[in-house]
């Protein structure tokens, strides 16, 4: 199995390609002082860039895990999510967590098919 690692940070690679898939690690917003909806929009834009660099795009996202610190604000995240994906909604799990660090309200992990 050929593994390609993209977009290195000091502690991880943002995207790893293996077995025809691109795995994008946990991504938080650049500005964590804004609403959950705005953080989600920023995160999805970043993920779109990571996928493009890896040779795929958001229409090929097949699965996502989302971590949120306040489930009462989940509707904001859902609205940004459906705006972004439209009819190409991937399978998804949303999990409430106590803290994501740095003031982040949401963190997103995705897997996309390559191609």
N, C-alpha and C positions, 0 to 999 in steps of 0.2 A: 504494500500500500504506500503510495506516494503522499507525503504530508508537506504542505506548503504553509509557512507561517508568515503572516502579513502584519504590518503596522506595529512594530515593537514599541513597548513602553518599558519603563524600568522593571516592572514586575510581571509582565505578560505580553502576549501578542493579542491585538484587538480581534483579529480574524485568523482562523486556521482552516485550511482546506484539506479534506480527507474523504475518500470514498464517494466522490461526487457531491459532497456537501460543503458548505461554508458555515462554520460555527463562529458566531460573534459573541464575545465575552460580555459580561455585565457592563452596561453603559449608563452613566448618569449625565445629567444636564451640566452645561458649562456654568450656568447661572442658577444657583439653588435658592435664590431669594424670591423667585417668581412662583406663580401658582403651579399646582400639579399638572394642569392642562398645558401650560407653557413649557414646563420641564419636559413633558412627554413629547411635544412638538420638536423641541431641540434635540432630544435623544433620537427620535426617529429620523431626523435630518442627518445626524451624525452616522447612524447605522446605514442609511442609504449610501453615504459616501464610502463607508467601509466595504459594503457589498460591491459597489461599483469598482473599487480598487481591486477586489478579489475576482472580478469578472462575472458578476451576476447582478441582480437588482431586487428591489423589494417585492416585485410581483412573484418572485420565486421563494419567498419566505414561507416555510411550511409549518414552523412551530415557534412559539415564543413563551418565555416565562417572564412574568412581571412581578416585581416586588414593590409594595407600596406601604408607606408608614401610617396612612390614615385611610382606612376603607370607606369612611364617610365621604371622602372626596373622589372616590373611584369613578363617579360619573364624569368628572372633568377629564380624567385619563381616557375613559371610554370614548368620549366625544372626539378627542384628538386622535385616538387610535383609528376610529372609523373614518374620519376625515382623510387620514393618511392612506389607509389601505383600500378604502372604497369597497368594492365587491370581492376583492382578493384577500379576504380575511384568513389568516393562518389559524391553525389550532393554537390554543392558548390556555395558560394557567395563570391566575392572579393570586398572589399570596400576601397576606398582611404580615408585616415585620415590625419590630420595635424601633429599629434605627438602621439607617443606611450610611451614616457618617456624612460629615460636611454639610449638613442641612438638606441633603437630597430627600425628596419626597417619593421618588420613583426610580427604579432601576430596571432595565430591560435586557434580556438575553434572547437572541434569535438563532435559528438554524434555517439556512436557505439552500435550495437545490442549486447546484452549479450548472451553468449553461445558458 
